[in-house]
Structures are given as C-alpha cells and as structure tokens.
Amino acid sequence: MGSRLMIRLWLSVALNLLFIEAIQAARTVYTFEDAAHLSAFTRSPTSTLERTTTRYKDGTNSLKWTWTSGDEITHSFTSDIIERSELRGGGIKLWLYNTHKRTGVDETLTVSFLDTLTTSGSPTTVSQFKISLNFKGWRGIWVSYKESKLVSGDIDTMKITAPTTNETTHPLFIDLLRLVSKLSKQTRDEIVPTIGQGIYTPNNFWQQTYRWSLVRFL
Ligand SMILES: *[C@@H]1O[C@H](CO)[C@@H](O)[C@H](O)[C@H]1NC(C)=O
C-alpha cells in the first residue's frame, strides 16, 4: 500500500474517533424549536411552562415560564450524570429574557446543580449561583460548575428557583440552554455577580456575552 494512502487511512480513522467522541460528549442544546425539548423540564404546580414564539434568541421559539414566588423548574439527567472531566471543565450556557426589571437584592433566580442519587431523598447542592433579574431584554449567562462549586459531588439534576417575592410577577423566557462539557473562558454580563475575580476586567478579551446580548432580536 502506498504511504500516501496509509496516511489518508490513518487520518480518516483519527477523524472518525474525534467525531465519535464529540457525539458522545454532546448534550442536547435546548432551543425549544422541538416540542420534545419542553418535556425535559418539570415545574412547580403553580407554574406553567410552554413553548412560545413571542420571544426567541435562536430559531423562532423559546421556553416561557409563568411563575409565582419561590417556584422551581427542574431538569433531571440521572441516567447521564455529569462527572469527572465534564464536571471539572463544564458548565451552563443559557439565554434569559426578562420583560420587567426586578429591583431588590432578593429578586434573583437561583441556579442549582444537585446530586440527588448519592443520598436518596436528601439532595446535595454541588454547585449554585444567582442571576439578578434587574434587567430588561435578553442576557447571556455562562457559568462553570467549578466556579460556582459548593461541595464535591457529581451532578444529576439542575434546578432554577424563582425569587421569593410579593411583587407582581411576569413570565421569563429561556432559550439556547446548554450544559456544555467545556467552558474554558467565562463570559457573561454583570447580572451574575462576580464569583472569584478578574472576570470583568477590561483586558479580558473573551468577556463578550454582554456585547452579543445587545444584538437585537424580538
Ligand atoms: C410578603 O408579605 C408578607 C405579609 O405582608 C410578609 O410577611 C413577607 O415577609 C413578605 N415576603 C417578602 C419576600 O417580602
């Protein structure tokens, strides 16, 4: 066999392996274009979750969450837990649309990553961060599990908790929600209060989410 052919064969094997690994690592990107994406999320009985075309960051649909004080959205993936390198290197990316600014320190969403399997009936919060709702429009949020880590543990469930509030509530819209296996550069705007340091320094070239969040969509 000619050496050129051998090289091409090896290259094709190597590319195939890379491709297979990429497929295995990928989790669903929740664009809510597909009706099945809705069923991956459950909600408190006092909430509603629906797909809507009223707002969207990608395609023509997003997830509309009509909530009351303290409600939750839960997304479980107990048969495909986040562990090892995905836990060390990964994180969440999502886009959030708020129709009305919510002022007040407690007007925040809390995003929690849970281990519900190790101690059944008593979930451990492995990682957690807050999103201020004091903004109107779309905002992009990228946060790594490591950055918001509280204790050691694998992750099998994500929970988003609404503020505990007596103020009027308005629906929130979520789009392009993705649990990624690699989130090497943090990038988001200032609705997620600084965790650690240096993320908002002007010389952090990769801190671009706020710029993109200003691009106008519906
Ligand atoms: C909501 O109103 C009740 C009754 O006035 C009060 O006890 C409670 O602390 C308020 N909750 C918040 C989150 O402001």
The ligand as an ORCA input file, in Angstrom:
! r2SCAN-3c Opt
* xyz 0 1
  C     -44.660     39.210     51.843
  O     -45.699     39.766     52.594
  C     -45.917     39.110     53.863
  C     -47.145     39.744     54.501
  O     -47.058     41.151     54.485
  C     -44.644     39.252     54.723
  O     -44.825     38.581     55.961
  C     -43.484     38.628     53.983
  O     -42.284     38.806     54.689
  C     -43.339     39.251     52.582
  N     -42.327     38.489     51.854
  C     -41.360     39.064     51.171
  C     -40.426     38.145     50.464
  O     -41.240     40.262     51.034
*
